[in-house]
Structure formats: C-alpha cells, structure tokens
Amino acid sequence: MAILTPPQAAKIAAGVYDLRTKSIDDLMLAAAELNPLGIEGIFGSSSRFTGTSGAFIRPLTGFGFIATGVGPFAGDMLIATRGTVKATDWLTDFNVSLQRGPSGERVHAGFNETWKSFEPALREALKGRNPTRIHCVGHSLGGGLAFLNADFITANRIAAVNVYTFGAPRTGLSAFAQQLTDRVGKENFHRVSHPCDPVPMIPLWPFFHVALGEDGLEIGRGRSLAINPLAHFMKDSYLPAVLGKSWSDLVVKKPDERTVQTWIDSGGLGATLGSGKYLELIGIVMMKLLRDAGMLVKGTLGLAGIGAVTLLDTLATMLWQAGQVSAEIGRGVTMLIGMIFKFLGRTVGTAVQLTAAFLRWVLDLLFTAVRNVAARALALVR
C-alpha cells in the first residue's frame, strides 16, 4: 500500500487553494511551477469540483479536485479540498451548530453544509469506479472536509481511506470521531498541527479530533508557545516544516494521566500563559473532571441536535453538576476557573460563586478569545 509522504501531502494541500477561481487547465497555463497541484508522477487525470461556504453569503467557488492514481498509486484515487481564504469561508468555521454528517453522526453544521454542497460531484466522480484506496487531503477547513469525505467513503464502503490534514479543526462529537477512527483505522490518519496554530484548537470541547484518543503529529516543536495566527499558514508554516520529513519525524507524545495529574496538583505550573499547550491542558482537565464525575459519556451523547448557545449552556451546567458530586471535584472546578482566567490574563474575584450562569460566562470568555485569534488566522490564510 502506497501512502503519501509529508511533503507530497503538504504540496497537494497547498496547491488546491489555487483552484478556488481557476480551472485546472487555466491553473496549469498560469502556474509558474511545473507541478502546481503537487500530483505529478503520483496522480494523473483530475477534475475540479465547486462548492459553497459561509453563514449567510454563500458564493460558489472551487473547493477541490479528484484525481486518479498512477505509478505507485495505480488503482487509488485522491480527493483534495481547500481551506479558508475569504471571510465567507471562516464564517462557516464558526457556525457551530450540529447536523448529521455523511454517516449519520453529529458534526459541525458549517463544515457539513459546505460538504453537502459538493457531495453530488463526489458521487458522480466515484460512480462506476472501484478504487482500492482513496487519499483525502486538506488544510484548515479543507482538513475538516477531508474527514467528512472519509466519513462518506467508509460509511458507504466505497474504498479504504487514508487521511492527511494540516491545521484542521475538530469536526464532530465523540461518536463521530470514534466511529470514523474505527472504520478508517487509526494508523491511516496523518493529522498534523502546530502547537501555536489556533485553528486546530476550535471548535472547543465537546468536539474531538480524529483519530480519537491518538496524539496526532506536530511541527514547530521547540519554538515559542504563544498562540500565533501565522502558524496556520500552509505555504509559510506547514509546507516548509515537513520538507524532507517522514511521518515518524512528526510524532509527538502528549502528556499521560500521571503527568496531567502532576500539572493539576501544581495549578498549571510550568505552562506558558496564553499558549496553545496551556489551552490543551485546560481541555484535558475539563474532560477529566467530567469523567471523574461520571458525566463525560452521558454529557457528550446528550449534546446531539443542539445549537451553539446551548452547547455552552450545557457544558456549563455539566461542570456545575460535576462540582456538586464531591468536594474534591468541586475544588477541581474552582481550579479550572482559575486556569481559564490565567489563560485570559484576568484575575478571579475572591467572592465568586460557582453557579451555572457564572461558569457559562467564563466559558464564553474563553471560547470567544480562542475564536477571535482563530478568526485572525483564517482571515490571513494563504
């Protein structure tokens, strides 16, 4: 089985952006390089497809291409989807209500609306084909769409799938992530992120990355940990960082349970305030508190079909209820609030009462701060 290398996948994820307003033929004529889509020698005949995005204004633009494998990829196919380049696109990223995705599990409604806009083109391109494997590639919003492509392909038993994403947001709730992981196989996901890239940090909990429970891959280790919109750029961040690298070069080990508990006991000592790592640890602590209170699985399943505002309301209520289970978990919720305020550079008042309404306000502050920095990244993406 042939798989794309990191440079090959990154080149494809970068090249597909140029099809937003150009046909493949026009791109080939206008491109300054010989291999603008990154498929020379591995995929041959290709066709562009269009789709719509945005919360209100939904223009029809090029969203990707489908290609047939050659050489080591003979018998395979490629589906590449682009990320975000216009404000109408990043509005899609923040349309955080839920819909049933291709397999019927709950996913981000904005991503799913964009996916549904080009679903007929996918069905037409795959009609009468019998590929051995389909490679799904994308950056940013395109990564979220790559996961939905994989969901569609495996749910309909069209072919085996490999998924390669860069700076992709979380796409669905835990049931979606679990079922997609089971159908694709965790070894067939190559999800690359940068610790300073804000887009893989959204949507926040209870959305999950796939492969569920896996650490993913990472570039940018050893650099400043401050969240930085520039870390999201495909051509200036991800593409140069993976040149000459193998997938094993990008493996990073996430903190284990013992490390997390030590960090909790220290009140987050050693984590850089305002950093992506600090935000990640806040999420781990939040999930641990809900799990310890016996609410995580129940709470996640109970979120089906609700909108963005209710997501925050429900999460705040779950945390408040968790704090009532035991004095220890209650202290944990109080500590979590302190961590969130530290991340935001704010001070917690001494007379604070941990009501569901107060927790909802704190979560809204956190979600808004992360969303805003992600919006800057998506608005600047190139």
LINLIN-V336675 format. One record per backbone hydrogen bond with DSSP energy under -0.5 kcal/mol. NH is the residue of the N-H (numbers start at 0). CO is the residue of the C=O. E is the energy in kcal/mol with one decimal. If there is no record, write none. Layout:
BEGIN
nh: <NH/NH>
co: <CO/CO>
e: <E/E>
END
This chain:
BEGIN
nh: <6/8/9/10/11/12/13/14/15/16/17/18/19/26/27/28/29/30/37/41/42/43/46/48/50/52/57/60/60/61/62/63/64/65/66/67/68/69/72/73/74/75/76/77/78/79/80/81/88/89/90/91/91/92/93/93/94/95/96/97/98/100/100/103/106/107/108/109/111/112/113/114/115/116/117/117/118/119/121/122/123/124/125/126/126/128/131/133/134/135/135/136/136/137/138/139/141/142/143/144/145/146/147/148/149/150/151/152/153/154/155/156/157/159/161/162/163/164/165/166/169/170/171/172/176/177/178/179/180/181/182/183/184/187/188/189/191/191/192/194/196/197/200/201/206/207/211/213/216/217/218/222/226/227/230/231/232/236/237/238/240/241/241/242/242/244/248/249/249/250/251/253/259/260/261/262/263/264/265/266/267/270/274/275/278/279/280/281/282/283/284/285/286/287/288/289/290/291/292/293/294/295/298/299/300/301/302/303/305/310/311/312/313/314/315/316/317/318/319/320/321/322/323/323/324/324/325/329/330/331/332/333/334/335/336/337/338/339/340/341/342/343/344/344/345/351/354/358/359/360/361/362/363/364/365/366/367/368/369/370/371/372/373/374/375/376/377/378/379/380>
co: <244/4/5/6/7/8/9/10/11/13/14/15/16/22/23/24/25/26/34/38/38/67/65/63/60/58/55/50/58/19/48/48/79/46/77/44/75/41/69/70/68/72/132/66/134/64/136/62/85/85/86/87/88/88/89/90/91/93/94/305/106/98/104/100/98/170/96/94/107/108/109/110/111/112/113/114/114/115/117/118/119/120/121/122/123/125/74/159/76/133/161/78/134/163/80/165/138/139/139/140/141/142/143/144/145/146/147/148/149/150/151/153/152/131/133/187/135/189/137/191/201/207/207/105/172/173/174/175/176/177/178/179/180/184/185/162/164/189/216/218/193/195/197/198/203/171/176/210/190/249/192/219/273/195/227/228/229/232/232/233/236/237/238/238/239/241/245/245/246/247/215/251/255/256/257/258/259/260/261/263/262/267/271/224/274/275/276/277/278/279/280/281/282/283/284/285/286/287/288/290/289/289/294/295/296/297/299/300/302/306/307/308/309/310/311/312/313/314/315/316/317/318/319/320/320/321/321/325/326/327/328/329/330/331/332/333/334/335/336/337/338/339/340/341/340/348/352/354/355/356/357/358/359/360/361/362/363/364/365/366/367/368/369/370/371/372/373/374/375/376>
e: <-0.5/-2.8/-2.5/-2.3/-2.0/-2.5/-2.0/-2.5/-1.9/-1.0/-1.4/-1.6/-1.7/-2.4/-2.4/-1.9/-2.3/-2.4/-1.1/-2.3/-2.8/-3.8/-2.4/-2.4/-2.8/-0.7/-0.6/-2.6/-0.6/-2.6/-2.4/-1.3/-1.7/-2.5/-2.1/-1.9/-2.8/-2.2/-2.4/-1.8/-0.6/-2.4/-2.1/-2.5/-2.9/-2.5/-2.4/-2.2/-1.3/-1.9/-1.8/-0.7/-0.8/-1.1/-0.9/-0.6/-1.5/-2.0/-2.0/-0.7/-2.1/-0.5/-3.7/-1.6/-3.0/-2.9/-3.4/-1.2/-2.3/-2.5/-1.8/-2.6/-2.8/-1.2/-0.8/-1.2/-0.7/-0.5/-1.7/-2.5/-2.3/-2.4/-2.0/-0.9/-0.6/-1.9/-2.7/-2.5/-2.7/-0.6/-3.0/-2.4/-0.5/-1.7/-0.7/-2.3/-2.0/-1.5/-1.4/-2.2/-1.7/-1.8/-1.6/-2.6/-2.4/-2.1/-2.5/-2.6/-2.5/-2.2/-1.6/-1.0/-2.7/-1.6/-1.9/-2.6/-2.9/-2.2/-1.6/-2.5/-2.5/-0.7/-0.8/-1.8/-2.3/-3.0/-2.4/-2.5/-2.1/-2.4/-2.3/-2.7/-2.5/-2.4/-1.3/-2.4/-3.1/-0.7/-1.9/-0.8/-1.9/-0.5/-1.1/-1.9/-1.4/-2.7/-0.7/-2.0/-3.2/-2.7/-2.2/-1.5/-1.2/-2.8/-1.8/-1.7/-1.2/-1.1/-1.8/-3.2/-1.2/-1.3/-0.7/-0.6/-0.5/-2.4/-0.6/-0.5/-1.4/-0.9/-0.9/-0.6/-2.5/-2.4/-2.2/-2.2/-2.6/-2.7/-1.4/-1.7/-2.8/-1.8/-1.9/-1.5/-1.9/-2.4/-2.2/-2.1/-2.1/-2.0/-2.6/-2.6/-2.4/-2.2/-2.5/-2.0/-2.5/-3.1/-1.6/-1.8/-3.1/-0.8/-3.2/-2.6/-2.4/-1.7/-1.4/-1.1/-1.6/-1.9/-1.5/-2.3/-3.4/-2.4/-2.7/-2.3/-2.6/-2.3/-2.4/-2.8/-2.5/-2.0/-0.6/-1.0/-0.5/-1.4/-0.6/-2.2/-2.2/-1.8/-2.3/-2.0/-2.5/-2.4/-2.2/-1.9/-2.3/-2.4/-2.4/-2.2/-2.6/-1.9/-0.6/-1.0/-3.2/-0.9/-2.2/-2.5/-2.3/-1.9/-2.3/-2.6/-2.0/-2.0/-2.2/-3.2/-2.5/-2.1/-2.3/-2.7/-2.5/-1.7/-2.2/-2.5/-1.7/-1.6/-2.7/-2.4/-1.4/-0.8>
END
